């Protein structure tokens, strides 16, 4: 039996809460039509996947009613704990429909799956199983923020989240600044939205005045913006970041 494919399906960057957004402004028609015909999904978050599919249905009718679609969430350990033993069986089970001949869509909560996203593990397992992996075009907050920053797009690194502990966070910021100086490399980082302003303040406190800092908020959404300035200029700016909209931070020393 011929295997199905693992389709990497981009999501919007609004976490499914902005119904005023026209999907066709951020997702190509091919993506919308492909999503509409898929009946099997592996999702970082089933709720946000259903929210997007409901919006897609208004443009391109789904092959099956939303409640009839098979949407399985990616395995995750309980909060505050680590997975016990090898959980690869649970991950491999998500590929069973593809091994049975069905295409399976992989969707992140926002943006491109498997980029700053746990779905990368499922992609690796698909390659091991001989399942074709097909990435589709869509918004990536990291690359959009980098492009809009005016910082070095020839050499960059995504470093994820910083430590919550203040001392460890400050040490990490200074380490990233030193790496940026040495390689002239842009460092990209993110934070949980309610900590956006706390991270901005930590960056301004730890970075040198001449380091350039770029902040992108709500990209592709109405009112989204990017601002790039030196740390010295940011310190004189009374901007306060929103606590419910994702932001991407970039620095170049």
N, C-alpha and C positions, 0 to 999 in steps of 0.2 A: 504494500500500500504506500502510495506517495504521501510524504509528510506535508502538513500544512506549514505555514510560515509564521514567524514571530514578527508582527508589525509594530514598529515603534511609533506610537501615535502621540503627537504633540497636544498639549492642553493649553488653554489660555493662561494668563498670568493673574487672573482675578479670583482664583479659588472658587469659581462658580457662583459668585454672589452679585455680579453686576449684570443684570438682565438687559440693561440698556445697551450693552456692547453688541454690535453686529459681528457675529463670528467671521463673516466674510472679510472683515477688515484685518483680521489677524491670522486666519487659517486659510490656506489655499483650498480651492474647490475640490481638488483631488483628495485632500485629507478628509474633508467633510463627507464626500461620497464613499470613501473607503470605510470610514468609521460607521456609516449608516448600514453597511452590509455585513459587518462583523457580528457574530453571535456569541463569541467567547472572548472574555477579557481577563487579564491579570492586572490588578489595580493597586497602586500605593494606598489609595483611599476610595472605597466603593462609593461613598456619598458624593464626592466631587466628580467621579466618573459618571455616575447617573445624572448629575446636574448638567454636565456637558452633553451627554447623549440626548437629554431632553431638549436642549437647545438645538442640537443637530437635527433632531426629528422634525422640528419646525421648518427646516430648510430642505432636508433630504430625508424622506420617511424611512424609519428603521426597518430592517428586514423582518424583525420580530418585535412585538410589543416590549416596552422597556422591562416590564416585570418578568418576561420570559427569557431575557438574556442571562447567560451564565457569567457572573462577575465574581471572581475570587480575589481576595486581598493577598498581597505579599505577606509572607510570614514575618512576624516581628516579635521580639521578646517583650514580656510585660514591662511597663515603665519601672525603672529603678533596678532592673535585674538583667542578667545575661542569660542567653539561651543555654539550656542544659543539654550537653552532648551535641551530636551532629544533627542539624535540622535540614540536611540536604534533601531528605525524602519529601518533606513538605514543599520545598522549592521545586523539585522535579515533578511533583504532581501537577503543578500549574501548566506543565508542558504536555500533559497527557492528551488534551484535545488536538494539539498540533501533531503528535505522533499518530493520532487516529485520522488525520487528514484535514483537520479544520484549521483555518487561519486563526491566530490568537492575537488580540491587540494588547499591547503593554502601555499603560497610561500612568503618568505621574500626577501628583496633586496639581502641579503647575509646570508649564514649560515642557522641555524635552525629557522624555524618560531616559534613565540610565546616566544622566549628566547631573552631578550633585544629587544623586537619587539612588535608593537601594535597588532599583530595577536592574542595575548593572550586573548583579549576580545572576539574574534570570537570563540575561543576554549571554553571559559566559556559558551557562549550562545548555543553552540552545545550540551554541557552537559545538559543544562537546557531543551533543546528541545528533548532530548533522542536520539541524533545522535551519533553514534559511532565515536570516535576519534582514528585515527591510526597514530602514529609517526613513521617515517622512519629514518634510520641511515644516517648520513652525517656530514660534518665538522661544528664544532662550534669554532669560533675564541677564545671565552673565555676559553673553556676547553682545547683547544690545547695550548694556551698561558700558562695556569696554569700548565699543565703537563710539558711543556718545561722549566718552570721558575726555578724549583728546590726549590720553596717556599712551604709553608704548603698547601698540597692538602687535608688534613683531615678536615680543617676548613677554609672556605673562603667565601667572600661575593662580589657580583657584585654591585657596587654603581653608575654605569652609568656615566653621564657627570658631570663635576664640573662647578661651576658658572663661567660666563665670567668675571664678575667684579673682578679685581685683589685682592682687600682686602677680598672679600667674598671667593674667590678661595683659598687664603692662609689660611684663617680660617678653611675652609673645609678640606684642606690637613692635617693640624695639628690635626683636630678632628679625621680623619681617622687613622693617625699615633698613636694617643692615644688609639683608639679602638683596633688597631692591637697589641699594647703592652699588653693591658689588657687581650685580649682573645687569643693572639698568632694566630691571624687570618689574612690570606692574603686578601688584599683589591684589587679588580680588577676594573679598570676604562677605559673608552674610550674617544675619542675626534674626532671631525670632522677632516679629514686628513690634511686640510690646517692649523690646529692649533696644529698639533702633536708637533712641535718643541717648540711652546710657552708653551704647557703643560709640556714638559720635563724640560724646564728651570724653570717653576714655582715649580715643584716638587723638583728640585735640590736646589732651593733657600729656600724652606720652611722645608724640611725634615732634620732630624738629620744625621750627617755624617755616623753613624753606621747602619742606616736603609738600608735594601737591596731593590733595585729597579730593576725590570725586564721589558724589553721592547721587544715586539714581533711585527714584521713588515712583512706584506705580506705572512702570513702563508699559506702553500699549493701552493704558487706561485713560479715560478723560481726565485731564489735569495732571497727567504724569510729567515728571521733569528730571533733568540732570543738571547738577551744578558742580563745576570744578574750580578750585582755587587753592592757593597756598594755605597751609595751616594757620599762618599769621592772619590771613584775610578771613578765614573761617572763624577765628577767635573773636574777630570784631563784628561778626555777623550774628544776629539774634535769631536766626532760623531755628525752629524746633521741628523735629521730624514727627510724622504721624505714627501712632502706635498700633494701627490696624492694617496698614498697607505694607507689603514687602519692600525692602530696600536692598540695594547692592552697593557696597563700599569698595573703592579702589584707591590705592596709594602708589605714588612713584616718587622715590627720594632722589 
